[in-house]
Amino acid sequence: MSVLLALALAARPVQPVAVTQTQDKGGLASATQQPKDPLVGKLDQATDLIRSGKSAEALPILDEIIAAEENRYRDEKRLIFSAQSPTEVILYAGMGASQKKSTIVLDGTWSAAYFYKGFALIDVNRADEAKAYFDKAIGLAPMNGQFLAERGEWFKSRRDWAGAYRDFEAASTAAGLASDQLKSFEQRRAWRGMAFVRTEQGELNEARQLLQKCLQLDGGDDKCKHELDYVNRLTASSN
């Protein structure tokens, strides 16, 4: 299990909030508070199983959540987002307004179910199937740094450097929206991912700069220190 996923599992989705946004002579519609959805409890059950190393048992629960959400919103004509934080709620509502489209921003249950299914599939050696679920999670939460970074790792594992760099770079931008608990970790993970790609591409100066930024943010990041040492050794051997 990745450290980022462990941190994600420790955090629960935001409390169920739906922001319904319509265009009424250029005005914005209201935000409404929804009652707690029982699917949140099922998501907790699934994440507990993943945390316990029982990803295979989590998959049918995640499938149940996904089927319920897809069925509930199958005829929805508005833009749909599924936010993991209050900051994302505001951002996605604004994205709908900028497109002059009616928008609903749901709690994080649906996008999290896609994300955790993707990770669980990797955990049970079905990684080829995982990307489709990361794609769906990001489709509902396009500025979620955790989701983007995990898909970046998927691309990285396949040596798809263009795809990996694109997602890590997007995750770097999205890191500013993360909770205080995760913000530094997400930013550093995104930069390390970008640096890894640039190292593989032979762009050692750019990789070094990214890793130095990580250490400026957290001088105790041992992963970053080891990777920077590696880049410096590569640079010395090439001179």
ZADO-1210 file (C-alpha; in nm, 4 decimals, padded with zeros to 6 digits):
<atoms>
<atom x="00.0000" y="00.0000" z="00.0000" code="MET" pos="1"/>
<atom x="00.1396" y="00.3443" z="-00.0924" code="SER" pos="2"/>
<atom x="00.1956" y="00.5998" z="00.1819" code="VAL" pos="3"/>
<atom x="-00.0377" y="00.8388" z="00.0021" code="LEU" pos="4"/>
<atom x="-00.3142" y="00.5816" z="-00.0023" code="LEU" pos="5"/>
<atom x="-00.2612" y="00.5147" z="00.3679" code="ALA" pos="6"/>
<atom x="-00.3073" y="00.8849" z="00.4351" code="LEU" pos="7"/>
<atom x="-00.6095" y="00.8955" z="00.2086" code="ALA" pos="8"/>
<atom x="-00.7641" y="00.6015" z="00.3892" code="LEU" pos="9"/>
<atom x="-00.7180" y="00.7792" z="00.7190" code="ALA" pos="10"/>
<atom x="-00.9305" y="01.0676" z="00.5942" code="ALA" pos="11"/>
<atom x="-01.3021" y="01.0289" z="00.5410" code="ARG" pos="12"/>
<atom x="-01.4850" y="01.1885" z="00.2469" code="PRO" pos="13"/>
<atom x="-01.6242" y="01.5336" z="00.3119" code="VAL" pos="14"/>
<atom x="-01.9671" y="01.5431" z="00.4715" code="GLN" pos="15"/>
<atom x="-02.2335" y="01.4979" z="00.2056" code="PRO" pos="16"/>
<atom x="-02.2838" y="01.8313" z="00.0369" code="VAL" pos="17"/>
<atom x="-02.4578" y="01.9033" z="-00.2898" code="ALA" pos="18"/>
<atom x="-02.4212" y="02.2419" z="-00.4554" code="VAL" pos="19"/>
<atom x="-02.6821" y="02.2840" z="-00.7237" code="THR" pos="20"/>
<atom x="-02.5867" y="02.5631" z="-00.9563" code="GLN" pos="21"/>
<atom x="-02.8113" y="02.6949" z="-01.2306" code="THR" pos="22"/>
<atom x="-02.8155" y="02.9958" z="-01.4547" code="GLN" pos="23"/>
<atom x="-03.1050" y="03.2299" z="-01.3866" code="ASP" pos="24"/>
<atom x="-03.0501" y="03.5488" z="-01.5804" code="LYS" pos="25"/>
<atom x="-02.6806" y="03.5208" z="-01.5066" code="GLY" pos="26"/>
<atom x="-02.7238" y="03.4448" z="-01.1363" code="GLY" pos="27"/>
<atom x="-02.6029" y="03.1516" z="-00.9338" code="LEU" pos="28"/>
<atom x="-02.8411" y="02.9134" z="-00.7625" code="ALA" pos="29"/>
<atom x="-02.8268" y="02.7896" z="-00.4077" code="SER" pos="30"/>
<atom x="-02.6231" y="02.5341" z="-00.2161" code="ALA" pos="31"/>
<atom x="-02.8126" y="02.2617" z="-00.0324" code="THR" pos="32"/>
<atom x="-02.7066" y="02.0340" z="00.2532" code="GLN" pos="33"/>
<atom x="-02.7955" y="01.6691" z="00.1994" code="GLN" pos="34"/>
<atom x="-02.8629" y="01.4104" z="00.4744" code="PRO" pos="35"/>
<atom x="-02.5874" y="01.1574" z="00.5399" code="LYS" pos="36"/>
<atom x="-02.5892" y="00.8916" z="00.2717" code="ASP" pos="37"/>
<atom x="-02.5644" y="00.5249" z="00.3828" code="PRO" pos="38"/>
<atom x="-02.3138" y="00.4726" z="00.1022" code="LEU" pos="39"/>
<atom x="-02.0606" y="00.6655" z="00.3123" code="VAL" pos="40"/>
<atom x="-02.0712" y="00.3828" z="00.5669" code="GLY" pos="41"/>
<atom x="-02.0145" y="00.1263" z="00.2934" code="LYS" pos="42"/>
<atom x="-01.7175" y="00.3248" z="00.1681" code="LEU" pos="43"/>
<atom x="-01.5739" y="00.3230" z="00.5189" code="ASP" pos="44"/>
<atom x="-01.6204" y="-00.0546" z="00.5267" code="GLN" pos="45"/>
<atom x="-01.4403" y="-00.0968" z="00.1952" code="ALA" pos="46"/>
<atom x="-01.1488" y="00.1264" z="00.2936" code="THR" pos="47"/>
<atom x="-01.1124" y="-00.0593" z="00.6235" code="ASP" pos="48"/>
<atom x="-01.0799" y="-00.3827" z="00.4280" code="LEU" pos="49"/>
<atom x="-00.8188" y="-00.2342" z="00.1947" code="ILE" pos="50"/>
<atom x="-00.6256" y="-00.1043" z="00.4944" code="ARG" pos="51"/>
<atom x="-00.6331" y="-00.4568" z="00.6380" code="SER" pos="52"/>
<atom x="-00.4918" y="-00.6086" z="00.3202" code="GLY" pos="53"/>
<atom x="-00.8279" y="-00.7503" z="00.2098" code="LYS" pos="54"/>
<atom x="-00.8695" y="-00.5675" z="-00.1195" code="SER" pos="55"/>
<atom x="-01.0432" y="-00.8615" z="-00.2857" code="ALA" pos="56"/>
<atom x="-01.3185" y="-00.8408" z="-00.0228" code="GLU" pos="57"/>
<atom x="-01.3472" y="-00.4655" z="-00.0728" code="ALA" pos="58"/>
<atom x="-01.4136" y="-00.4900" z="-00.4463" code="LEU" pos="59"/>
<atom x="-01.7784" y="-00.6087" z="-00.4322" code="PRO" pos="60"/>
<atom x="-01.8602" y="-00.3371" z="-00.1786" code="ILE" pos="61"/>
<atom x="-01.7047" y="-00.0737" z="-00.4035" code="LEU" pos="62"/>
<atom x="-01.8984" y="-00.2164" z="-00.6977" code="ASP" pos="63"/>
<atom x="-02.2187" y="-00.1792" z="-00.4958" code="GLU" pos="64"/>
<atom x="-02.1433" y="00.1862" z="-00.4233" code="ILE" pos="65"/>
<atom x="-02.0518" y="00.2578" z="-00.7842" code="ILE" pos="66"/>
<atom x="-02.3654" y="00.0876" z="-00.9184" code="ALA" pos="67"/>
<atom x="-02.5861" y="00.2809" z="-00.6750" code="ALA" pos="68"/>
<atom x="-02.4335" y="00.6172" z="-00.7678" code="GLU" pos="69"/>
<atom x="-02.4370" y="00.5477" z="-01.1410" code="GLU" pos="70"/>
<atom x="-02.7998" y="00.4418" z="-01.1201" code="ASN" pos="71"/>
<atom x="-02.8978" y="00.7406" z="-00.9063" code="ARG" pos="72"/>
<atom x="-02.7549" y="00.9919" z="-01.1516" code="TYR" pos="73"/>
<atom x="-02.7968" y="00.8091" z="-01.4821" code="ARG" pos="74"/>
<atom x="-03.0534" y="01.0603" z="-01.6099" code="ASP" pos="75"/>
<atom x="-02.8835" y="01.3677" z="-01.4633" code="GLU" pos="76"/>
<atom x="-02.8355" y="01.6430" z="-01.7206" code="LYS" pos="77"/>
<atom x="-02.6317" y="01.8777" z="-01.5077" code="ARG" pos="78"/>
<atom x="-02.2544" y="01.8690" z="-01.4800" code="LEU" pos="79"/>
<atom x="-02.1624" y="01.6358" z="-01.1948" code="ILE" pos="80"/>
<atom x="-01.8602" y="01.6616" z="-00.9680" code="PHE" pos="81"/>
<atom x="-01.7753" y="01.4631" z="-00.6547" code="SER" pos="82"/>
<atom x="-01.5612" y="01.6662" z="-00.4166" code="ALA" pos="83"/>
<atom x="-01.3314" y="01.5400" z="-00.1426" code="GLN" pos="84"/>
<atom x="-01.2982" y="01.8746" z="00.0366" code="SER" pos="85"/>
<atom x="-01.4894" y="02.1986" z="00.0869" code="PRO" pos="86"/>
<atom x="-01.2293" y="02.3744" z="-00.1277" code="THR" pos="87"/>
<atom x="-01.3061" y="02.1387" z="-00.4154" code="GLU" pos="88"/>
<atom x="-01.6784" y="02.2021" z="-00.3701" code="VAL" pos="89"/>
<atom x="-01.6243" y="02.5737" z="-00.4262" code="ILE" pos="90"/>
<atom x="-01.3861" y="02.5170" z="-00.7172" code="LEU" pos="91"/>
<atom x="-01.6154" y="02.2786" z="-00.9042" code="TYR" pos="92"/>
<atom x="-01.9181" y="02.4992" z="-00.8493" code="ALA" pos="93"/>
<atom x="-01.7159" y="02.7822" z="-01.0017" code="GLY" pos="94"/>
<atom x="-01.6153" y="02.5639" z="-01.2955" code="MET" pos="95"/>
<atom x="-01.9809" y="02.5023" z="-01.3694" code="GLY" pos="96"/>
<atom x="-02.0564" y="02.8726" z="-01.3463" code="ALA" pos="97"/>
<atom x="-01.7702" y="02.9580" z="-01.5830" code="SER" pos="98"/>
<atom x="-01.9202" y="02.7205" z="-01.8394" code="GLN" pos="99"/>
<atom x="-02.2685" y="02.8626" z="-01.7771" code="LYS" pos="100"/>
<atom x="-02.3946" y="02.5118" z="-01.7087" code="LYS" pos="101"/>
<atom x="-02.6134" y="02.3817" z="-01.4308" code="SER" pos="102"/>
<atom x="-02.3905" y="02.1902" z="-01.1942" code="THR" pos="103"/>
<atom x="-02.4214" y="01.9581" z="-00.8980" code="ILE" pos="104"/>
<atom x="-02.1289" y="01.8998" z="-00.6624" code="VAL" pos="105"/>
<atom x="-02.1723" y="01.5830" z="-00.4593" code="LEU" pos="106"/>
<atom x="-01.9803" y="01.4594" z="-00.1590" code="ASP" pos="107"/>
<atom x="-01.6662" y="01.2532" z="-00.2172" code="GLY" pos="108"/>
<atom x="-01.8227" y="00.9079" z="-00.2004" code="THR" pos="109"/>
<atom x="-01.8642" y="00.8398" z="-00.5716" code="TRP" pos="110"/>
<atom x="-01.5224" y="00.9586" z="-00.6869" code="SER" pos="111"/>
<atom x="-01.3560" y="00.7861" z="-00.3900" code="ALA" pos="112"/>
<atom x="-01.5271" y="00.4570" z="-00.4781" code="ALA" pos="113"/>
<atom x="-01.3792" y="00.4731" z="-00.8285" code="TYR" pos="114"/>
<atom x="-01.0378" y="00.5648" z="-00.6899" code="PHE" pos="115"/>
<atom x="-01.0289" y="00.2901" z="-00.4282" code="TYR" pos="116"/>
<atom x="-01.1514" y="00.0348" z="-00.6802" code="LYS" pos="117"/>
<atom x="-00.8604" y="00.1278" z="-00.9060" code="GLY" pos="118"/>
<atom x="-00.6168" y="00.0853" z="-00.6193" code="PHE" pos="119"/>
<atom x="-00.7763" y="-00.2391" z="-00.5024" code="ALA" pos="120"/>
<atom x="-00.7464" y="-00.3790" z="-00.8545" code="LEU" pos="121"/>
<atom x="-00.3738" y="-00.3053" z="-00.8497" code="ILE" pos="122"/>
<atom x="-00.3524" y="-00.4711" z="-00.5094" code="ASP" pos="123"/>
<atom x="-00.5044" y="-00.7937" z="-00.6465" code="VAL" pos="124"/>
<atom x="-00.2762" y="-00.7971" z="-00.9517" code="ASN" pos="125"/>
<atom x="-00.5353" y="-00.6623" z="-01.1967" code="ARG" pos="126"/>
<atom x="-00.3506" y="-00.3398" z="-01.2689" code="ALA" pos="127"/>
<atom x="-00.4481" y="-00.3285" z="-01.6363" code="ASP" pos="128"/>
<atom x="-00.8085" y="-00.2709" z="-01.5275" code="GLU" pos="129"/>
<atom x="-00.7248" y="00.0023" z="-01.2789" code="ALA" pos="130"/>
<atom x="-00.6711" y="00.2975" z="-01.5116" code="LYS" pos="131"/>
<atom x="-01.0346" y="00.3083" z="-01.6230" code="ALA" pos="132"/>
<atom x="-01.1389" y="00.3667" z="-01.2616" code="TYR" pos="133"/>
<atom x="-00.8727" y="00.6301" z="-01.2008" code="PHE" pos="134"/>
<atom x="-01.0022" y="00.8013" z="-01.5155" code="ASP" pos="135"/>
<atom x="-01.3572" y="00.7965" z="-01.3788" code="LYS" pos="136"/>
<atom x="-01.2471" y="00.9292" z="-01.0405" code="ALA" pos="137"/>
<atom x="-01.0620" y="01.2156" z="-01.2075" code="ILE" pos="138"/>
<atom x="-01.3584" y="01.2816" z="-01.4343" code="GLY" pos="139"/>
<atom x="-01.5668" y="01.3531" z="-01.1234" code="LEU" pos="140"/>
<atom x="-01.2852" y="01.5252" z="-00.9308" code="ALA" pos="141"/>
<atom x="-01.0473" y="01.6753" z="-01.1886" code="PRO" pos="142"/>
<atom x="-00.8512" y="01.8794" z="-00.9317" code="MET" pos="143"/>
<atom x="-00.7894" y="01.6035" z="-00.6802" code="ASN" pos="144"/>
<atom x="-00.4152" y="01.5645" z="-00.6353" code="GLY" pos="145"/>
<atom x="-00.4373" y="01.2166" z="-00.4829" code="GLN" pos="146"/>
<atom x="-00.6263" y="01.0789" z="-00.7804" code="PHE" pos="147"/>
<atom x="-00.3973" y="01.2446" z="-01.0346" code="LEU" pos="148"/>
<atom x="-00.0806" y="01.1252" z="-00.8616" code="ALA" pos="149"/>
<atom x="-00.2036" y="00.7662" z="-00.8381" code="GLU" pos="150"/>
<atom x="-00.2794" y="00.7629" z="-01.2111" code="ARG" pos="151"/>
<atom x="00.0638" y="00.9150" z="-01.2651" code="GLY" pos="152"/>
<atom x="00.2106" y="00.6173" z="-01.0801" code="GLU" pos="153"/>
<atom x="00.0109" y="00.3870" z="-01.3082" code="TRP" pos="154"/>
<atom x="00.1624" y="00.5528" z="-01.6155" code="PHE" pos="155"/>
<atom x="00.5074" y="00.5487" z="-01.4534" code="LYS" pos="156"/>
<atom x="00.4875" y="00.1749" z="-01.3933" code="SER" pos="157"/>
<atom x="00.4374" y="00.1342" z="-01.7679" code="ARG" pos="158"/>
<atom x="00.7171" y="00.3750" z="-01.8584" code="ARG" pos="159"/>
<atom x="00.4671" y="00.6057" z="-02.0241" code="ASP" pos="160"/>
<atom x="00.6676" y="00.9148" z="-01.9397" code="TRP" pos="161"/>
<atom x="00.4423" y="01.1643" z="-02.1158" code="ALA" pos="162"/>
<atom x="00.1318" y="01.0397" z="-01.9351" code="GLY" pos="163"/>
<atom x="00.3111" y="01.0192" z="-01.6009" code="ALA" pos="164"/>
<atom x="00.4582" y="01.3682" z="-01.6230" code="TYR" pos="165"/>
<atom x="00.1249" y="01.5187" z="-01.7279" code="ARG" pos="166"/>
<atom x="-00.0526" y="01.3700" z="-01.4268" code="ASP" pos="167"/>
<atom x="00.2222" y="01.4521" z="-01.1773" code="PHE" pos="168"/>
<atom x="00.2320" y="01.8098" z="-01.3055" code="GLU" pos="169"/>
<atom x="-00.1463" y="01.8362" z="-01.2684" code="ALA" pos="170"/>
<atom x="-00.1168" y="01.6861" z="-00.9198" code="ALA" pos="171"/>
<atom x="00.1380" y="01.9536" z="-00.8338" code="SER" pos="172"/>
<atom x="-00.1124" y="02.2240" z="-00.9267" code="THR" pos="173"/>
<atom x="-00.3912" y="02.0465" z="-00.7382" code="ALA" pos="174"/>
<atom x="-00.1815" y="02.0017" z="-00.4228" code="ALA" pos="175"/>
<atom x="-00.2724" y="02.3528" z="-00.3158" code="GLY" pos="176"/>
<atom x="-00.6315" y="02.2353" z="-00.2673" code="LEU" pos="177"/>
<atom x="-00.5391" y="01.9502" z="-00.0334" code="ALA" pos="178"/>
<atom x="-00.6095" y="01.9487" z="00.3391" code="SER" pos="179"/>
<atom x="-00.3413" y="02.0844" z="00.5699" code="ASP" pos="180"/>
<atom x="-00.2636" y="01.7228" z="00.6673" code="GLN" pos="181"/>
<atom x="-00.1886" y="01.6214" z="00.3091" code="LEU" pos="182"/>
<atom x="-00.0794" y="01.9425" z="00.1349" code="LYS" pos="183"/>
<atom x="00.2973" y="01.9104" z="00.1826" code="SER" pos="184"/>
<atom x="00.2983" y="01.5375" z="00.1145" code="PHE" pos="185"/>
<atom x="00.0969" y="01.5729" z="-00.2063" code="GLU" pos="186"/>
<atom x="00.3134" y="01.8570" z="-00.3330" code="GLN" pos="187"/>
<atom x="00.6347" y="01.6683" z="-00.2672" code="ARG" pos="188"/>
<atom x="00.5002" y="01.3483" z="-00.4180" code="ARG" pos="189"/>
<atom x="00.4028" y="01.5335" z="-00.7351" code="ALA" pos="190"/>
<atom x="00.7455" y="01.6961" z="-00.7633" code="TRP" pos="191"/>
<atom x="00.9215" y="01.3645" z="-00.6981" code="ARG" pos="192"/>
<atom x="00.7106" y="01.2036" z="-00.9677" code="GLY" pos="193"/>
<atom x="00.8010" y="01.4793" z="-01.2132" code="MET" pos="194"/>
<atom x="01.1675" y="01.4450" z="-01.1150" code="ALA" pos="195"/>
<atom x="01.1577" y="01.0676" z="-01.1669" code="PHE" pos="196"/>
<atom x="01.0270" y="01.1158" z="-01.5201" code="VAL" pos="197"/>
<atom x="01.2862" y="01.3795" z="-01.6028" code="ARG" pos="198"/>
<atom x="01.5617" y="01.1549" z="-01.4659" code="THR" pos="199"/>
<atom x="01.4482" y="00.8697" z="-01.6906" code="GLU" pos="200"/>
<atom x="01.4452" y="01.1132" z="-01.9828" code="GLN" pos="201"/>
<atom x="01.7985" y="01.2288" z="-01.9051" code="GLY" pos="202"/>
<atom x="01.6879" y="01.5790" z="-01.8028" code="GLU" pos="203"/>
<atom x="01.8990" y="01.5746" z="-01.4897" code="LEU" pos="204"/>
<atom x="01.9130" y="01.9502" z="-01.4253" code="ASN" pos="205"/>
<atom x="01.5353" y="01.9768" z="-01.4198" code="GLU" pos="206"/>
<atom x="01.5087" y="01.6668" z="-01.2005" code="ALA" pos="207"/>
<atom x="01.7577" y="01.8183" z="-00.9546" code="ARG" pos="208"/>
<atom x="01.5658" y="02.1456" z="-00.9372" code="GLN" pos="209"/>
<atom x="01.2414" y="01.9647" z="-00.8614" code="LEU" pos="210"/>
<atom x="01.4003" y="01.7575" z="-00.5864" code="LEU" pos="211"/>
<atom x="01.5622" y="02.0645" z="-00.4350" code="GLN" pos="212"/>
<atom x="01.2166" y="02.2242" z="-00.4191" code="LYS" pos="213"/>
<atom x="01.0957" y="01.9183" z="-00.2284" code="CYS" pos="214"/>
<atom x="01.3724" y="01.9595" z="00.0271" code="LEU" pos="215"/>
<atom x="01.3002" y="02.3296" z="00.0626" code="GLN" pos="216"/>
<atom x="00.9458" y="02.2315" z="00.1551" code="LEU" pos="217"/>
<atom x="01.0534" y="01.9522" z="00.3907" code="ASP" pos="218"/>
<atom x="01.4216" y="01.9003" z="00.4602" code="GLY" pos="219"/>
<atom x="01.3454" y="01.5674" z="00.6278" code="GLY" pos="220"/>
<atom x="01.2055" y="01.4009" z="00.3153" code="ASP" pos="221"/>
<atom x="01.4333" y="01.0957" z="00.2991" code="ASP" pos="222"/>
<atom x="01.2904" y="00.9740" z="-00.0328" code="LYS" pos="223"/>
<atom x="01.3778" y="01.3068" z="-00.1885" code="CYS" pos="224"/>
<atom x="01.7287" y="01.2986" z="-00.0382" code="LYS" pos="225"/>
<atom x="01.7964" y="00.9521" z="-00.1812" code="HIS" pos="226"/>
<atom x="01.6626" y="01.0499" z="-00.5230" code="GLU" pos="227"/>
<atom x="01.8659" y="01.3701" z="-00.5270" code="LEU" pos="228"/>
<atom x="02.1800" y="01.1715" z="-00.4364" code="ASP" pos="229"/>
<atom x="02.1042" y="00.9377" z="-00.7258" code="TYR" pos="230"/>
<atom x="02.0614" y="01.2255" z="-00.9692" code="VAL" pos="231"/>
<atom x="02.3871" y="01.3819" z="-00.8487" code="ASN" pos="232"/>
<atom x="02.5718" y="01.0513" z="-00.9007" code="ARG" pos="233"/>
<atom x="02.4308" y="01.0236" z="-01.2529" code="LEU" pos="234"/>
<atom x="02.5401" y="01.3778" z="-01.3260" code="THR" pos="235"/>
<atom x="02.8919" y="01.3156" z="-01.1966" code="ALA" pos="236"/>
<atom x="02.9292" y="00.9954" z="-01.3989" code="SER" pos="237"/>
<atom x="02.8217" y="01.1687" z="-01.7173" code="SER" pos="238"/>
<atom x="03.0827" y="01.4472" z="-01.6828" code="ASN" pos="239"/>
</atoms>
